């Protein structure tokens, strides 16, 4: 299933070093006065909710935590995928949804916090991702951190960005150029500018689903989506657009997402180690296994921003039955952990998992 690069650990340390260097510099460079994440730096809102795991699921879907029907408190951080803070117009079209469920039994895969009883998903608003290996992440990370400088130069800078992306900044042989990754990146950049409640969000990489391999999607409940008033986002209309639209919707009405699982039916057509390939729903449909609901709530307070950014999310804060799969998912384990440790240290924040959603948002 998974290709193993013999130099994985060495390359991973390079990625971690660059990540830590960026986070340290972000205190000054991002204009916020505090250290930000190296991806999904800007949060749009922290929302309290509940996950209901459904009863009477077919056996192949009733796996891991989904084998036990019940309800779990939850927190969700909506964000932009960029490593930069600032005006929404500067940050691109990738948005994220990070979900934390509480009171989940069993040890997590994080050796330094096995007993947190929390379960995280880190998802983006696209079924594919633009990086498959740590090799590629080394140059893609550099390009993304420098993206504002490229795009500020207009068409010449944009063309140079694409050229350096596909050639790996001159490190790749022509037969190895990152065409699939560039095309995946361009597809993500073409996502519609809509209220973050209207997007579907995906794990991108594959995960264990008990005895199976799967990808996970959070899809807006159709009735809730139809009721959204602040739908389209015009990033030229104001510096902050995504957050006010999210705040307005949740202040006026509740909302819900379906948590859905797509099982791998063919490893050739639904590969684990090629995140640029969208798994065909004709081979295996997404099946709803749980429901995430948000009560009507006011998330406009500035104090919730600080609480949101003090939280840590990682795809490895899960039991073994839901282990992430593939090289990029494997790399995220230590990158996310080290990133979180440094960010909390620089911001003088306690790094400790909350025990309930009410502990964070009373």
Secondary structure, DSSP 8 states (H G I E B T S, - for coil): -----TTHHHHHHHHHHHHHHHHHHHHHHTSSSS---SSS-SEEEEEEEEEEE-SS--TTTS-GGGGS-EEEEEEEEEEESSS--S-GGGS-S-EEEEEEEES--S--S-TT-TT--EEEEEEESSS--S--SHHHHHHHHHHHHTHHHHHTTHHHHHHHHHHHHHTTTTTS-GGG--HHHHHHHHHHHTS--B-GGGS-EE--S-EEETTEEEEEEEEE-HHHHHT-SS-B--TTS-S--HHHHHHHHHHH--EEEEEEEEE-S-TTTS-SS-TTS---TTTS--EEEEEEEE-S-----HHHHHHHHH----TTSS-GGG-B-SHHHHHHHHHHHHHHHHHHHHTT------S-HHHH--
